[in-house]
Amino acid sequence: MPQQADTKTGTKTATKPAKNNGRFLAGFAALAVVMVGAAYASVPLYNIFCKVTGYGGTTQRADAGSDVVLEREIKVLFDASTARGLMWEFKPLQLEQTVRIGENGLARYRATNLSDKPLTGMASYNVTPQKAGAYFVKLECFCFTEQTLQPGESMDMPVIYFVAPEIAEEKRLDDIKTITLSYTFFEKTGAEPVKSAKVTSEASPTLQ
């Protein structure tokens, strides 16, 4: 193992392993940054990344609502944004709702194409605080589904959700009084134009 002489004591110290460790850590950090960046650049990849790592407060999906409804209430806030370059107006139709744990909630978002051409978007989402993500369950959601709007067209998109009763069993989550559900729409390039992309909730699960 290469050594370097100490000019004061005459002793020799090993230096190459330390340099190699530093290079390894720097390379690993760079790889992590690239992976996160790539995940953000691709909405489907971002979805997989979040589901695998739990990053960003990834929520759960279910086919049916909870059989248990508790008296404890939680306030749910709704947020919306669009990525740069997508000429849509996107907003929640309600700013907040108060639901009991285990109770189904129905929220709606509205998107409007402000451009003079058809545009296709796809939404990603996250929940804060992130530790609440595993207990925020969606029965119906428009996320990670292509939505095409004609010039000037608007559509309402429903989200049906509940907060899983298991959250009450976690003492570390007793401080959660408010959960924020945020969506961001990205432009989906390369999509084939369609006549319309209206979203309804006719087949939505019955709310409790």
Secondary structure as GFF3:
##gff-version 3
##sequence-region A 1 208
A	DSSP	beta_strand	3	5	.	.	.	ID=ss1
A	DSSP	beta_strand	12	14	.	.	.	ID=ss2
A	DSSP	alpha_helix	16	41	.	.	.	ID=ss3
A	DSSP	alpha_helix	43	53	.	.	.	ID=ss4
A	DSSP	beta_strand	60	61	.	.	.	ID=ss5
A	DSSP	beta_strand	73	82	.	.	.	ID=ss6
A	DSSP	beta_strand	88	92	.	.	.	ID=ss7
A	DSSP	beta_strand	96	100	.	.	.	ID=ss8
A	DSSP	beta_strand	105	113	.	.	.	ID=ss9
A	DSSP	beta_strand	119	128	.	.	.	ID=ss10
A	DSSP	three_ten_helix	130	135	.	.	.	ID=ss11
A	DSSP	beta_strand	136	140	.	.	.	ID=ss12
A	DSSP	beta_strand	147	149	.	.	.	ID=ss13
A	DSSP	beta_strand	154	163	.	.	.	ID=ss14
A	DSSP	three_ten_helix	165	169	.	.	.	ID=ss15
A	DSSP	three_ten_helix	171	173	.	.	.	ID=ss16
A	DSSP	beta_strand	178	187	.	.	.	ID=ss17
###
